[in-house]
Every structure is written in structure tokens, then in C-alpha cells.
Amino acid sequence: MKALTLTQPGGLDNITLSEISDPGSPGAGEIRVAIKASSLNFHDLLVANGTVPTEAERILMSDGAGVVEAVGEGVTEFAVGDNVVSTFFPNWEAGKPFAGVGHFAHTPGDGAQGMAAEYVVRPVSAFTHAPKGWSHAESATITTAALTAWRALVVDGQLKAGETVLTLGTGGVSIAAIQLAKAMGARVIATSSSEDKLAKVKALGADAVINYKTHPEWSQQVIDLTAGQGVDHVVEVGGPGTLAQSIQSVKVGGHIALIGVLTGVQGDVPTSILMAKQARLQGLIVASRQDQQEFISALEQTNIRPVIDTTFSFDQLAQAFEHQQAGKHFGKVCVEW
């Protein structure tokens, strides 16, 4: 079968369309899935370009959606023909994070073989049912980006109607957060450096937008837009380059979901302001399988559908990453077989 593998030390030129052995029939507690689509995340890019080291000939991609082809002994949750979507932490069934999810040892496309293959055989915990009526590409956006937004706002944030959410940029997590927040009756302030993208987020329902290139100290605009109070929630995907502004933007007693490292992995934190705000700074990486199931149930009760910027074929994965790196996309970049 075909798969997209990475030759060490990584780099987009080292992504290879390979012929590898078919995984065969599922064993007890396993399912065989024909993978139809995946979606790109910043974490996938870091693995692909060698920033995050992985094993030689690693099959890439954490997100995967497809169709169950066979089920192993004892499997009752899935049946042949079911549409499914992968989980980011197959070993995190439910509950709070634990030591086993403090790293990426079990994450597809990083510490374990990924979803950029025609077929995979995995334990039941590696998948959930996909939303009814969704395409495979749409379902593939759930595993990492959309589920992260759900955890940030709903699981950890306990978002309530009437609260205000600040989102940064227009990548997959931020766009999903805008859609979720609006569906739950919240007010949204969105940022971008592109006027074209700001127009698009307003069309998605953002109540106010800020061009952070025009306003480098954008927290002041946030404070002005909230009558001096600040926002209830910040979906913080930038990391050290934006965290100080996010802390300035949050209200007293508010919540910052620290998700991304787009601007690096370490930097200065204005701790005195964070203390004065008495805000909760919550680090998170995706969520549990149960969280994913609850998120999908919620999706089926709404008319939310993911925003897909561009879809490439799997054999164009390197070009898809280049498109992602260029930062011109709005929403998710997907690949399909």
C-alpha cells in the first residue's frame, strides 16, 4: 500500500511516497480503516520539517478520517462501513490528563505511525465515529484543531452565552473557536494581519476585528472594545510573542487557553499583570477520546461545518505543507487519497 513517510533528519524534501506492507487484518479489539483524508496542523509541520525529531521512515500526520473495512474479535462499537475519525491521544480515554499524555509517544505521526497511509489497523481507542453527513476531509479537521478549540472554550473554559472570546489569527484552531463561540451565544473579537482575512472572520460572525499589524499593541483595542473590562477567554495560539498582549487583554478573573507555539517555545511572561488580573492561564494539548465523542455529538446538533481553505492529494503533501507555511490559508488545509 502507499504511505507518506519521512526520511531523517526531516525536511519537506524528505517526504517520500512509499510502498509499504499492508497492515493486514485487525486483531482482537482492533479495527482496519481505509484512510480517505487528513488535515494539516502546525504540529505535523514541525515533525515534517525536522523541528520535532521522530524515528526514521515515520508515517506522517496525526489526523485521519476514513471507513471501517474490518473489525477484530470483541469489537462492538464499530461496524464495517462506519465513517470514523482518529484520536490524537489513543491512550487517553477520558478524564484529566495524566503522565502518559505529557508527551507524544502515542500520537500518530509523531511517536507512533501516522495516518498518511491508505490503510491502518489500530485499537478501537484510536478512532471515534465521525459526524453524520460530513465528508472525510471535513471529519479530518476534528482530531487536533477543532477538538482543541472545544476543550479550550467548553471543557476547560466553561464558556457561557454572553461572554467574550478573543481569537488570534485565522488558522484551524482559531476559526473553529470563532464558530463554536458564536454557536454558544458568545461575543467574538478576532485578530489578523490581513484585511481580507478580517473580512472573512466578520462574515463568519466575529463581532469585532483588530489588525495586529496596524495595531502592534492590540490589547488596547481589546480593552476599548470591552468598555475597559477585557475578555472572558483568550484562545492563545501564538505563544511567547503574543502572550503578554493576551494577558493585557483578559479581564480580571478571566481565562487564557495557552495552545500554540507559533512564535516560539519560551519567552518573558508579565507575571505581575497575570497575578493582578487573577486570571487562569491553562496550558493544553488537544483532549481525550471522550471529549472528542462529546464534541462530535454537539456538532451534530448544530449547523457548524469546518472551513477548509484548500485540499491537496496525499502525494502533494509537501506542497500542502508549503502552502501552510506561507500563512496565506484561511481555516484548514487538507489532503485526500
Secondary structure, DSSP 8 states (H G I E B T S, - for coil): -EEEEE-TT--GGGEEEEE-----S--TTEEEEEEEEEE--HHHHHHHTTSS---TTEE--S--EEEEEEE-TT--S--TT-EEEE-S-TT--SSS--GGGSSSTTSBTTTB--S-BSEEEEEGGGEEE--TT--HHHHHTIIIIIHHHHIIIIITT---TT-EEEEESSSHHHHHHHHHHHHTT-EEEEEES-HHHHHHHHHHT-SEEEETTT-SSTHHHHHHHTTTS-EEEEEE-S-HHHHHHHHHHEEEEEEEEE---TT-S-----HHHHHHHT-EEEE--S--HHHHHHHHHHHTTS-----EEEEEEGGGHHHHHHHHHHT---SEEEEE-
